[in-house]
Amino acid sequence: MTEEIYPEVATIEANRLVPIYLMSSYLYYEKNLNILSDVDFDAVCLRLVQEWDDIEHVHKDLLDLDSLQAGTGYDVDYTQMIEMSATHWYDQWLEKNSLDSD
């Protein structure tokens, strides 16, 4: 299965929003980079809040419901896996965008 570089936030399965939120937060707050637009990041936060009880992701414990409701990921404790995955995701996004502009 091929991962989409820029996910369709409105339709993606709720458990897949967890790593998208974590990686997006890491890129934005730690590296001053972003893949998701502010609107899409807010939509991720909203969906995570709305579907909180149904989410069964291994990293759910890294999420804070108050932070999600505020639309922020500023206070997340990132694992090395999240940092590495976010960096890889960003590199893929850059590569795809450079190919699309050629």
C-alpha positions in Angstrom: 0.0 0.0 0.0 1.4 3.4 -1.0 1.2 6.1 1.6 -0.1 9.4 0.4 2.4 12.2 1.0 -0.4 14.7 1.6 -3.4 12.9 3.1 -7.0 13.7 2.6 -7.8 14.8 6.1 -11.5 14.6 5.8 -11.6 11.0 4.8 -8.6 9.3 6.3 -9.2 6.7 9.0 -9.1 8.3 12.5 -6.2 6.1 13.8 -4.0 7.3 10.9 -4.6 10.9 12.0 -2.5 10.3 15.2 0.9 10.0 13.4 -0.1 12.8 11.0 -0.8 15.1 14.0 2.4 14.0 15.8 4.6 14.4 12.7 3.0 17.7 11.7 3.5 19.1 15.2 7.1 18.0 15.3 7.8 19.6 11.9 6.1 22.8 12.8 7.1 23.4 16.4 10.6 21.8 16.4 11.8 22.4 12.8 9.8 25.4 11.7 8.5 23.4 8.7 5.1 22.3 7.6 3.4 20.0 5.1 -0.2 20.5 6.2 -1.9 23.8 5.8 -3.2 25.5 9.0 -6.7 24.6 7.9 -5.9 21.0 7.5 -4.0 20.8 10.8 -7.0 22.3 12.5 -9.2 19.7 10.8 -6.9 16.9 12.1 -7.2 18.3 15.6 -11.0 18.6 15.3 -11.4 15.0 14.0 -9.1 13.6 16.7 -11.3 15.4 19.4 -14.6 14.2 17.7 -13.3 10.6 17.4 -11.3 10.5 20.6 -13.2 7.5 22.1 -12.8 5.4 19.0 -9.0 5.9 18.5 -6.9 3.0 19.4 -3.4 4.0 18.3 -0.3 3.0 20.1 0.8 6.7 20.4 -2.6 8.0 21.6 -1.1 8.5 25.0 1.2 11.2 23.6 -1.8 13.3 22.6 -3.5 15.7 25.0 -7.2 16.4 24.5 -6.9 20.0 25.8 -4.1 20.7 23.3 -6.2 19.1 20.5 -9.2 21.2 21.4 -6.9 24.3 21.3 -5.5 23.2 17.9 -1.9 22.9 19.0 0.8 20.3 19.3 3.2 22.6 21.1 3.6 20.4 24.2 4.1 17.0 22.7 6.9 14.7 23.9 8.2 13.4 20.6 9.8 9.9 20.3 12.8 9.3 18.1 10.4 7.3 15.8 8.2 10.3 15.4 11.1 12.6 14.7 12.6 10.3 12.1 9.2 9.6 10.4 8.4 13.3 10.3 11.8 14.1 8.6 11.3 11.3 6.1 7.7 12.4 5.3 9.0 16.0 4.8 11.8 14.8 2.5 9.2 12.8 0.4 7.0 15.9 0.3 9.8 18.1 -0.9 10.8 15.5 -3.6 7.3 15.2 -4.9 6.8 18.9 -5.0 10.1 19.4 -6.9 9.1 16.7 -9.4 5.6 18.3 -9.8 7.1 21.7 -10.6 9.5 20.3 -13.3 
